[in-house]
Amino acid sequence: NASAWLQYTITHYGQGERLIVVRDTTRLHNLEQMRKDFVANVSHELRTPLTVVVGYLETLQDSDEPINPRWKRALQQMEQQSKRMQNLLNDLLMLARLENDDRAVEKKSVDISQMLKSVSQDAQALSAERGHQIHLDTDPAIRLLGADAELRSAFSNLVFNAVKYTSDQGEISIRCWQDQNGTHVSVSDNGTGIAPEHISRLTERFYRVDSSRSTNTGGTGLGLAIVKHVLLRHGARLEIKSTLGTGSVFTCHFPASRDA
Ligand code: ADP
């Protein structure tokens, strides 16, 4: 393929003089594409053998034969860790798909209240034994133009994070409203909160404030990177406000052009 990637920087010096610097970034672009393809291919190739491993682990645990308690614990651990790997591979594949997908988002009208209601029900189930209060405040008339499955994953990542990082019995609110600037969806919690120096880095892949704690909660470290990419595809942006020890608010802002 003979196409080239060029980057221009123009500096104006007054009296019509200007300096134009042209950089050929083709090599950089190709390397980046190779990195993305490599991650996507490896994730894809690892998925099948892992499915087989999880399948056998489940079969062994379901067997009626008596089993040494130490082995039983080992099998449980192996199953749990293999499932973590599956989640990680699924998230890596989703990110790769989002990064490589330059198709425009579908112009289908989405009932956003319905989507948030189903995400909130899933979160209730996830929190079943932890007693979180999950409030939903939305207007059934609000509709948005855009892809549903992806958008749902972005909202559920935000709501599941609120559950993960909020202690038992904590409060979580999901709100959706519209104004002249567009449609807004916020997920707030009264959980651990995040110190200011981490906020701008949270959407980087694998960035975690406290990696041992986050690993225990079963996350992959890719949730907010996925949210950022899904929103980018929708021309939307993510705003994060948080106070350590008080709680956090993650808000998705969709421009008015996506109102339906
Ligand atoms: P993870 O799988 O670790 O949850 P994410 O990309 O979803 O990965 O989030 C990145 C990090 O941001 C988390 O590890 C956590 O430190 C922080 N974080 C995300 N959501 C919240 C929240 N609601 N409250 C406090 N910290 C959060």
py3Dmol code that shows the C-alpha trace and the ligand (Angstrom):
import py3Dmol

protein = """\
ATOM      1  CA  ASN A   1       0.000   0.000   0.000  1.00  0.00           C
ATOM      2  CA  ALA A   2       1.573   3.238  -1.153  1.00  0.00           C
ATOM      3  CA  SER A   3      -0.349   5.679   1.067  1.00  0.00           C
ATOM      4  CA  ALA A   4       1.654   7.931   3.384  1.00  0.00           C
ATOM      5  CA  TRP A   5       0.843   9.566   6.717  1.00  0.00           C
ATOM      6  CA  LEU A   6       2.004  13.166   6.910  1.00  0.00           C
ATOM      7  CA  GLN A   7       1.799  15.517   9.867  1.00  0.00           C
ATOM      8  CA  TYR A   8       1.944  19.290   9.325  1.00  0.00           C
ATOM      9  CA  THR A   9       2.902  21.959  11.866  1.00  0.00           C
ATOM     10  CA  ILE A  10       2.477  25.562  10.749  1.00  0.00           C
ATOM     11  CA  THR A  11       4.073  28.428  12.711  1.00  0.00           C
ATOM     12  CA  HIS A  12       3.120  32.018  11.770  1.00  0.00           C
ATOM     13  CA  TYR A  13       5.796  34.746  12.110  1.00  0.00           C
ATOM     14  CA  GLY A  14       3.723  37.827  11.139  1.00  0.00           C
ATOM     15  CA  GLN A  15       4.068  39.736   7.805  1.00  0.00           C
ATOM     16  CA  GLY A  16       2.750  36.668   6.050  1.00  0.00           C
ATOM     17  CA  GLU A  17       5.835  34.600   6.874  1.00  0.00           C
ATOM     18  CA  ARG A  18       5.281  31.098   8.062  1.00  0.00           C
ATOM     19  CA  LEU A  19       7.278  27.963   8.739  1.00  0.00           C
ATOM     20  CA  ILE A  20       5.709  24.700   7.622  1.00  0.00           C
ATOM     21  CA  VAL A  21       7.213  21.483   9.008  1.00  0.00           C
ATOM     22  CA  VAL A  22       6.069  18.251   7.389  1.00  0.00           C
ATOM     23  CA  ARG A  23       6.779  14.981   9.175  1.00  0.00           C
ATOM     24  CA  ASP A  24       6.347  11.624   7.516  1.00  0.00           C
ATOM     25  CA  THR A  25       4.705   9.494  10.242  1.00  0.00           C
ATOM     26  CA  THR A  26       3.971   6.509   7.981  1.00  0.00           C
ATOM     27  CA  ARG A  27       6.480   4.250   9.779  1.00  0.00           C
ATOM     28  CA  LEU A  28       5.060   5.180  13.184  1.00  0.00           C
ATOM     29  CA  HIS A  29       1.535   4.601  11.954  1.00  0.00           C
ATOM     30  CA  ASN A  30       2.442   1.190  10.479  1.00  0.00           C
ATOM     31  CA  LEU A  31       4.168   0.123  13.707  1.00  0.00           C
ATOM     32  CA  GLU A  32       1.096   1.158  15.725  1.00  0.00           C
ATOM     33  CA  GLN A  33      -1.125  -0.839  13.351  1.00  0.00           C
ATOM     34  CA  MET A  34       1.184  -3.871  13.748  1.00  0.00           C
ATOM     35  CA  ARG A  35       0.931  -3.567  17.538  1.00  0.00           C
ATOM     36  CA  LYS A  36      -2.880  -3.458  17.389  1.00  0.00           C
ATOM     37  CA  ASP A  37      -3.065  -6.426  14.995  1.00  0.00           C
ATOM     38  CA  PHE A  38      -0.632  -8.424  17.122  1.00  0.00           C
ATOM     39  CA  VAL A  39      -2.663  -7.895  20.318  1.00  0.00           C
ATOM     40  CA  ALA A  40      -5.898  -8.762  18.509  1.00  0.00           C
ATOM     41  CA  ASN A  41      -4.423 -11.929  16.947  1.00  0.00           C
ATOM     42  CA  VAL A  42      -2.839 -13.184  20.159  1.00  0.00           C
ATOM     43  CA  SER A  43      -6.069 -12.576  22.106  1.00  0.00           C
ATOM     44  CA  HIS A  44      -8.051 -14.382  19.472  1.00  0.00           C
ATOM     45  CA  GLU A  45      -5.668 -17.374  19.348  1.00  0.00           C
ATOM     46  CA  LEU A  46      -5.610 -17.733  23.151  1.00  0.00           C
ATOM     47  CA  ARG A  47      -9.369 -17.760  23.449  1.00  0.00           C
ATOM     48  CA  THR A  48     -10.011 -21.256  22.074  1.00  0.00           C
ATOM     49  CA  PRO A  49      -7.475 -23.184  24.232  1.00  0.00           C
ATOM     50  CA  LEU A  50      -8.672 -21.295  27.283  1.00  0.00           C
ATOM     51  CA  THR A  51     -12.290 -22.264  26.590  1.00  0.00           C
ATOM     52  CA  VAL A  52     -11.170 -25.913  26.521  1.00  0.00           C
ATOM     53  CA  VAL A  53      -9.289 -25.519  29.857  1.00  0.00           C
ATOM     54  CA  VAL A  54     -12.303 -23.877  31.548  1.00  0.00           C
ATOM     55  CA  GLY A  55     -14.577 -26.590  30.155  1.00  0.00           C
ATOM     56  CA  TYR A  56     -12.432 -29.400  31.649  1.00  0.00           C
ATOM     57  CA  LEU A  57     -12.099 -27.589  34.977  1.00  0.00           C
ATOM     58  CA  GLU A  58     -15.877 -27.287  35.208  1.00  0.00           C
ATOM     59  CA  THR A  59     -16.340 -30.959  34.303  1.00  0.00           C
ATOM     60  CA  LEU A  60     -13.808 -32.061  36.951  1.00  0.00           C
ATOM     61  CA  GLN A  61     -15.567 -30.010  39.621  1.00  0.00           C
ATOM     62  CA  ASP A  62     -19.009 -31.283  38.674  1.00  0.00           C
ATOM     63  CA  SER A  63     -17.865 -34.922  38.816  1.00  0.00           C
ATOM     64  CA  ASP A  64     -19.485 -37.184  41.433  1.00  0.00           C
ATOM     65  CA  GLU A  65     -16.192 -38.899  42.244  1.00  0.00           C
ATOM     66  CA  PRO A  66     -14.753 -38.128  45.708  1.00  0.00           C
ATOM     67  CA  ILE A  67     -12.047 -35.514  45.486  1.00  0.00           C
ATOM     68  CA  ASN A  68      -9.266 -34.534  47.885  1.00  0.00           C
ATOM     69  CA  PRO A  69     -10.210 -31.133  49.487  1.00  0.00           C
ATOM     70  CA  ARG A  70      -6.788 -29.672  48.592  1.00  0.00           C
ATOM     71  CA  TRP A  71      -7.333 -30.551  44.962  1.00  0.00           C
ATOM     72  CA  LYS A  72     -10.822 -29.144  45.106  1.00  0.00           C
ATOM     73  CA  ARG A  73      -9.442 -25.779  46.267  1.00  0.00           C
ATOM     74  CA  ALA A  74      -6.784 -25.895  43.569  1.00  0.00           C
ATOM     75  CA  LEU A  75      -9.408 -26.595  40.903  1.00  0.00           C
ATOM     76  CA  GLN A  76     -11.560 -23.702  42.147  1.00  0.00           C
ATOM     77  CA  GLN A  77      -8.566 -21.356  41.986  1.00  0.00           C
ATOM     78  CA  MET A  78      -7.653 -22.559  38.502  1.00  0.00           C
ATOM     79  CA  GLU A  79     -11.197 -22.006  37.300  1.00  0.00           C
ATOM     80  CA  GLN A  80     -11.364 -18.531  38.846  1.00  0.00           C
ATOM     81  CA  GLN A  81      -8.041 -17.448  37.333  1.00  0.00           C
ATOM     82  CA  SER A  82      -8.888 -18.944  33.924  1.00  0.00           C
ATOM     83  CA  LYS A  83     -12.145 -16.976  33.923  1.00  0.00           C
ATOM     84  CA  ARG A  84     -10.173 -13.806  34.731  1.00  0.00           C
ATOM     85  CA  MET A  85      -8.005 -14.550  31.706  1.00  0.00           C
ATOM     86  CA  GLN A  86     -11.143 -15.001  29.591  1.00  0.00           C
ATOM     87  CA  ASN A  87     -12.457 -11.598  30.724  1.00  0.00           C
ATOM     88  CA  LEU A  88      -9.102 -10.031  29.930  1.00  0.00           C
ATOM     89  CA  LEU A  89      -9.017 -11.532  26.427  1.00  0.00           C
ATOM     90  CA  ASN A  90     -12.607 -10.450  25.760  1.00  0.00           C
ATOM     91  CA  ASP A  91     -11.784  -6.882  26.843  1.00  0.00           C
ATOM     92  CA  LEU A  92      -8.589  -6.828  24.739  1.00  0.00           C
ATOM     93  CA  LEU A  93     -10.547  -8.031  21.705  1.00  0.00           C
ATOM     94  CA  MET A  94     -13.249  -5.454  22.281  1.00  0.00           C
ATOM     95  CA  LEU A  95     -10.640  -2.662  22.508  1.00  0.00           C
ATOM     96  CA  ALA A  96      -8.935  -3.902  19.337  1.00  0.00           C
ATOM     97  CA  ARG A  97     -12.289  -3.949  17.539  1.00  0.00           C
ATOM     98  CA  LEU A  98     -13.082  -0.418  18.705  1.00  0.00           C
ATOM     99  CA  GLU A  99      -9.667   0.902  17.657  1.00  0.00           C
ATOM    100  CA  ASN A 100      -9.777  -0.705  14.209  1.00  0.00           C
ATOM    101  CA  ASP A 101     -13.373   0.123  13.453  1.00  0.00           C
ATOM    102  CA  ASP A 102     -13.624   3.280  11.400  1.00  0.00           C
ATOM    103  CA  ARG A 103     -17.231   2.686  10.343  1.00  0.00           C
ATOM    104  CA  ALA A 104     -19.610   5.407  11.473  1.00  0.00           C
ATOM    105  CA  VAL A 105     -21.866   4.534  14.406  1.00  0.00           C
ATOM    106  CA  GLU A 106     -25.310   3.354  13.282  1.00  0.00           C
ATOM    107  CA  LYS A 107     -27.970   6.046  13.159  1.00  0.00           C
ATOM    108  CA  LYS A 108     -30.502   3.854  14.929  1.00  0.00           C
ATOM    109  CA  SER A 109     -32.568   5.524  17.639  1.00  0.00           C
ATOM    110  CA  VAL A 110     -31.818   3.983  21.049  1.00  0.00           C
ATOM    111  CA  ASP A 111     -34.098   4.015  24.079  1.00  0.00           C
ATOM    112  CA  ILE A 112     -31.482   5.039  26.579  1.00  0.00           C
ATOM    113  CA  SER A 113     -33.738   4.710  29.659  1.00  0.00           C
ATOM    114  CA  GLN A 114     -34.441   1.099  28.797  1.00  0.00           C
ATOM    115  CA  MET A 115     -30.724   0.437  28.352  1.00  0.00           C
ATOM    116  CA  LEU A 116     -29.859   2.047  31.703  1.00  0.00           C
ATOM    117  CA  LYS A 117     -32.668   0.138  33.409  1.00  0.00           C
ATOM    118  CA  SER A 118     -31.281  -3.194  32.236  1.00  0.00           C
ATOM    119  CA  VAL A 119     -27.724  -2.195  33.256  1.00  0.00           C
ATOM    120  CA  SER A 120     -29.020  -1.197  36.686  1.00  0.00           C
ATOM    121  CA  GLN A 121     -30.790  -4.571  37.064  1.00  0.00           C
ATOM    122  CA  ASP A 122     -27.540  -6.386  36.233  1.00  0.00           C
ATOM    123  CA  ALA A 123     -25.733  -4.260  38.829  1.00  0.00           C
ATOM    124  CA  GLN A 124     -28.406  -5.126  41.443  1.00  0.00           C
ATOM    125  CA  ALA A 125     -27.751  -8.798  40.755  1.00  0.00           C
ATOM    126  CA  LEU A 126     -23.982  -8.287  40.998  1.00  0.00           C
ATOM    127  CA  SER A 127     -24.363  -6.474  44.302  1.00  0.00           C
ATOM    128  CA  ALA A 128     -26.936  -8.972  45.647  1.00  0.00           C
ATOM    129  CA  GLU A 129     -25.113  -9.812  48.864  1.00  0.00           C
ATOM    130  CA  ARG A 130     -23.512  -6.403  49.329  1.00  0.00           C
ATOM    131  CA  GLY A 131     -26.706  -4.407  49.739  1.00  0.00           C
ATOM    132  CA  HIS A 132     -25.914  -1.376  47.576  1.00  0.00           C
ATOM    133  CA  GLN A 133     -28.748   1.064  46.931  1.00  0.00           C
ATOM    134  CA  ILE A 134     -28.886   1.615  43.190  1.00  0.00           C
ATOM    135  CA  HIS A 135     -31.073   4.548  42.103  1.00  0.00           C
ATOM    136  CA  LEU A 136     -32.109   5.210  38.528  1.00  0.00           C
ATOM    137  CA  ASP A 137     -33.334   8.641  37.507  1.00  0.00           C
ATOM    138  CA  THR A 138     -34.093   8.996  33.816  1.00  0.00           C
ATOM    139  CA  ASP A 139     -36.731  10.268  31.431  1.00  0.00           C
ATOM    140  CA  PRO A 140     -38.310   7.573  29.199  1.00  0.00           C
ATOM    141  CA  ALA A 141     -38.709  10.160  26.434  1.00  0.00           C
ATOM    142  CA  ILE A 142     -34.929  10.498  25.952  1.00  0.00           C
ATOM    143  CA  ARG A 143     -33.608   8.824  22.836  1.00  0.00           C
ATOM    144  CA  LEU A 144     -30.150   8.823  21.343  1.00  0.00           C
ATOM    145  CA  LEU A 145     -28.796   8.022  17.875  1.00  0.00           C
ATOM    146  CA  GLY A 146     -26.247   5.243  18.095  1.00  0.00           C
ATOM    147  CA  ALA A 147     -24.938   1.700  18.470  1.00  0.00           C
ATOM    148  CA  ASP A 148     -26.574  -0.110  21.340  1.00  0.00           C
ATOM    149  CA  ALA A 149     -24.417  -3.124  22.288  1.00  0.00           C
ATOM    150  CA  GLU A 150     -21.244  -1.062  22.610  1.00  0.00           C
ATOM    151  CA  LEU A 151     -22.903   1.746  24.469  1.00  0.00           C
ATOM    152  CA  ARG A 152     -24.429  -0.711  26.895  1.00  0.00           C
ATOM    153  CA  SER A 153     -20.960  -2.148  27.650  1.00  0.00           C
ATOM    154  CA  ALA A 154     -19.663   1.351  28.367  1.00  0.00           C
ATOM    155  CA  PHE A 155     -22.504   2.101  30.799  1.00  0.00           C
ATOM    156  CA  SER A 156     -22.190  -1.269  32.491  1.00  0.00           C
ATOM    157  CA  ASN A 157     -18.435  -0.774  32.950  1.00  0.00           C
ATOM    158  CA  LEU A 158     -19.145   2.504  34.767  1.00  0.00           C
ATOM    159  CA  VAL A 159     -21.936   1.057  36.924  1.00  0.00           C
ATOM    160  CA  PHE A 160     -20.015  -2.143  37.770  1.00  0.00           C
ATOM    161  CA  ASN A 161     -17.000  -0.020  38.767  1.00  0.00           C
ATOM    162  CA  ALA A 162     -19.263   1.988  41.082  1.00  0.00           C
ATOM    163  CA  VAL A 163     -20.322  -1.307  42.710  1.00  0.00           C
ATOM    164  CA  LYS A 164     -16.721  -2.594  42.915  1.00  0.00           C
ATOM    165  CA  TYR A 165     -15.276   0.558  44.466  1.00  0.00           C
ATOM    166  CA  THR A 166     -18.095   1.330  46.899  1.00  0.00           C
ATOM    167  CA  SER A 167     -18.299  -0.467  50.218  1.00  0.00           C
ATOM    168  CA  ASP A 168     -21.321  -2.597  51.119  1.00  0.00           C
ATOM    169  CA  GLN A 169     -24.607  -0.717  51.566  1.00  0.00           C
ATOM    170  CA  GLY A 170     -23.174   2.226  49.615  1.00  0.00           C
ATOM    171  CA  GLU A 171     -25.262   4.409  47.305  1.00  0.00           C
ATOM    172  CA  ILE A 172     -25.029   4.496  43.533  1.00  0.00           C
ATOM    173  CA  SER A 173     -27.045   6.800  41.283  1.00  0.00           C
ATOM    174  CA  ILE A 174     -27.518   6.514  37.540  1.00  0.00           C
ATOM    175  CA  ARG A 175     -28.965   9.649  35.947  1.00  0.00           C
ATOM    176  CA  CYS A 176     -29.813  10.635  32.425  1.00  0.00           C
ATOM    177  CA  TRP A 177     -30.922  14.101  31.323  1.00  0.00           C
ATOM    178  CA  GLN A 178     -31.058  16.308  28.282  1.00  0.00           C
ATOM    179  CA  ASP A 179     -30.402  20.024  27.815  1.00  0.00           C
ATOM    180  CA  GLN A 180     -29.453  22.376  24.964  1.00  0.00           C
ATOM    181  CA  ASN A 181     -25.905  20.896  24.895  1.00  0.00           C
ATOM    182  CA  GLY A 182     -27.080  17.328  24.391  1.00  0.00           C
ATOM    183  CA  THR A 183     -27.692  14.183  26.414  1.00  0.00           C
ATOM    184  CA  HIS A 184     -25.819  13.356  29.600  1.00  0.00           C
ATOM    185  CA  VAL A 185     -25.515  10.107  31.558  1.00  0.00           C
ATOM    186  CA  SER A 186     -23.867  10.136  34.969  1.00  0.00           C
ATOM    187  CA  VAL A 187     -22.955   7.340  37.364  1.00  0.00           C
ATOM    188  CA  SER A 188     -22.139   8.514  40.871  1.00  0.00           C
ATOM    189  CA  ASP A 189     -21.154   6.639  44.001  1.00  0.00           C
ATOM    190  CA  ASN A 190     -20.212   7.378  47.584  1.00  0.00           C
ATOM    191  CA  GLY A 191     -17.296   4.938  47.455  1.00  0.00           C
ATOM    192  CA  THR A 192     -13.517   5.130  47.846  1.00  0.00           C
ATOM    193  CA  GLY A 193     -13.049   8.135  45.554  1.00  0.00           C
ATOM    194  CA  ILE A 194      -9.862   8.813  43.582  1.00  0.00           C
ATOM    195  CA  ALA A 195      -6.963  11.183  44.374  1.00  0.00           C
ATOM    196  CA  PRO A 196      -6.620  14.063  41.833  1.00  0.00           C
ATOM    197  CA  GLU A 197      -3.206  12.946  40.482  1.00  0.00           C
ATOM    198  CA  HIS A 198      -4.711   9.699  39.125  1.00  0.00           C
ATOM    199  CA  ILE A 199      -7.802  11.097  37.427  1.00  0.00           C
ATOM    200  CA  SER A 200      -6.288  12.084  34.069  1.00  0.00           C
ATOM    201  CA  ARG A 201      -4.667   8.630  33.674  1.00  0.00           C
ATOM    202  CA  LEU A 202      -7.645   6.393  34.530  1.00  0.00           C
ATOM    203  CA  THR A 203      -8.636   5.755  30.910  1.00  0.00           C
ATOM    204  CA  GLU A 204      -5.159   4.417  30.010  1.00  0.00           C
ATOM    205  CA  ARG A 205      -4.989   0.660  29.488  1.00  0.00           C
ATOM    206  CA  PHE A 206      -4.141  -1.231  32.686  1.00  0.00           C
ATOM    207  CA  TYR A 207      -3.845   1.960  34.752  1.00  0.00           C
ATOM    208  CA  ARG A 208      -5.062   1.267  38.265  1.00  0.00           C
ATOM    209  CA  VAL A 209      -4.918   3.366  41.389  1.00  0.00           C
ATOM    210  CA  ASP A 210      -4.305   0.399  43.647  1.00  0.00           C
ATOM    211  CA  SER A 211      -3.490  -2.667  41.608  1.00  0.00           C
ATOM    212  CA  SER A 212      -3.706  -5.283  44.375  1.00  0.00           C
ATOM    213  CA  ARG A 213      -7.140  -4.050  45.423  1.00  0.00           C
ATOM    214  CA  SER A 214      -8.358  -3.789  41.838  1.00  0.00           C
ATOM    215  CA  THR A 215      -7.108  -7.290  41.021  1.00  0.00           C
ATOM    216  CA  ASN A 216      -9.093  -8.650  43.965  1.00  0.00           C
ATOM    217  CA  THR A 217     -12.253  -7.054  42.607  1.00  0.00           C
ATOM    218  CA  GLY A 218     -11.814  -9.121  39.434  1.00  0.00           C
ATOM    219  CA  GLY A 219     -11.352  -6.208  37.023  1.00  0.00           C
ATOM    220  CA  THR A 220      -9.126  -6.284  33.959  1.00  0.00           C
ATOM    221  CA  GLY A 221      -7.810  -2.693  34.098  1.00  0.00           C
ATOM    222  CA  LEU A 222      -9.326  -2.100  30.650  1.00  0.00           C
ATOM    223  CA  GLY A 223     -12.865  -1.024  31.595  1.00  0.00           C
ATOM    224  CA  LEU A 224     -12.374   2.739  31.413  1.00  0.00           C
ATOM    225  CA  ALA A 225     -10.197   2.482  28.274  1.00  0.00           C
ATOM    226  CA  ILE A 226     -13.175   0.726  26.641  1.00  0.00           C
ATOM    227  CA  VAL A 227     -15.559   3.437  27.901  1.00  0.00           C
ATOM    228  CA  LYS A 228     -13.308   6.140  26.421  1.00  0.00           C
ATOM    229  CA  HIS A 229     -13.136   4.453  23.012  1.00  0.00           C
ATOM    230  CA  VAL A 230     -16.876   3.743  22.848  1.00  0.00           C
ATOM    231  CA  LEU A 231     -17.619   7.372  23.685  1.00  0.00           C
ATOM    232  CA  LEU A 232     -15.074   8.628  21.116  1.00  0.00           C
ATOM    233  CA  ARG A 233     -16.898   6.632  18.459  1.00  0.00           C
ATOM    234  CA  HIS A 234     -20.108   8.387  19.500  1.00  0.00           C
ATOM    235  CA  GLY A 235     -18.512  11.843  19.402  1.00  0.00           C
ATOM    236  CA  ALA A 236     -19.049  11.911  23.177  1.00  0.00           C
ATOM    237  CA  ARG A 237     -16.628  12.521  26.064  1.00  0.00           C
ATOM    238  CA  LEU A 238     -16.135  11.235  29.587  1.00  0.00           C
ATOM    239  CA  GLU A 239     -15.839  13.626  32.516  1.00  0.00           C
ATOM    240  CA  ILE A 240     -14.511  12.307  35.841  1.00  0.00           C
ATOM    241  CA  LYS A 241     -14.978  14.122  39.141  1.00  0.00           C
ATOM    242  CA  SER A 242     -13.916  12.524  42.370  1.00  0.00           C
ATOM    243  CA  THR A 243     -12.999  13.234  45.971  1.00  0.00           C
ATOM    244  CA  LEU A 244     -10.894  10.778  47.893  1.00  0.00           C
ATOM    245  CA  GLY A 245     -12.947   9.131  50.638  1.00  0.00           C
ATOM    246  CA  THR A 246     -16.200  10.752  49.461  1.00  0.00           C
ATOM    247  CA  GLY A 247     -17.037   9.298  46.071  1.00  0.00           C
ATOM    248  CA  SER A 248     -16.911   9.746  42.317  1.00  0.00           C
ATOM    249  CA  VAL A 249     -19.054  10.928  39.413  1.00  0.00           C
ATOM    250  CA  PHE A 250     -18.409   9.649  35.878  1.00  0.00           C
ATOM    251  CA  THR A 251     -20.424  11.593  33.292  1.00  0.00           C
ATOM    252  CA  CYS A 252     -20.814  10.813  29.582  1.00  0.00           C
ATOM    253  CA  HIS A 253     -21.642  13.892  27.489  1.00  0.00           C
ATOM    254  CA  PHE A 254     -23.247  13.216  24.095  1.00  0.00           C
ATOM    255  CA  PRO A 255     -23.454  16.227  21.755  1.00  0.00           C
ATOM    256  CA  ALA A 256     -26.914  17.531  20.777  1.00  0.00           C
ATOM    257  CA  SER A 257     -26.360  16.183  17.220  1.00  0.00           C
ATOM    258  CA  ARG A 258     -26.932  12.660  18.589  1.00  0.00           C
ATOM    259  CA  ASP A 259     -30.363  13.443  20.066  1.00  0.00           C
ATOM    260  CA  ALA A 260     -33.114  11.526  18.325  1.00  0.00           C
TER     261      ALA A 260
END
"""
ligand_1 = """\
27
ADP
P -10.472 -2.096 36.723
O -10.720 -3.359 36.005
O -9.199 -2.102 37.516
O -11.668 -1.654 37.519
P -10.972 0.235 35.020
O -10.291 0.664 33.756
O -12.427 0.003 34.950
O -10.185 -1.029 35.542
O -10.687 1.341 36.125
C -9.348 1.811 36.309
C -9.112 2.203 37.745
O -9.892 3.358 38.067
C -9.542 1.155 38.773
O -8.532 0.183 38.977
C -9.791 2.001 40.009
O -8.556 2.247 40.669
C -10.295 3.331 39.425
N -11.774 3.459 39.465
C -12.632 3.232 38.441
N -13.903 3.477 38.813
C -13.861 3.882 40.093
C -14.848 4.290 41.053
N -16.165 4.354 40.756
N -14.414 4.653 42.301
C -13.090 4.616 42.612
N -12.112 4.235 41.760
C -12.479 3.884 40.514
"""
view = py3Dmol.view(width=600, height=400)
view.addModel(protein, "pdb")
view.setStyle({"model": 0}, {"cartoon": {"style": "trace"}})
view.addModel(ligand_1, "xyz")
view.setStyle({"model": 1}, {"stick": {}})
view.zoomTo()
view.show()
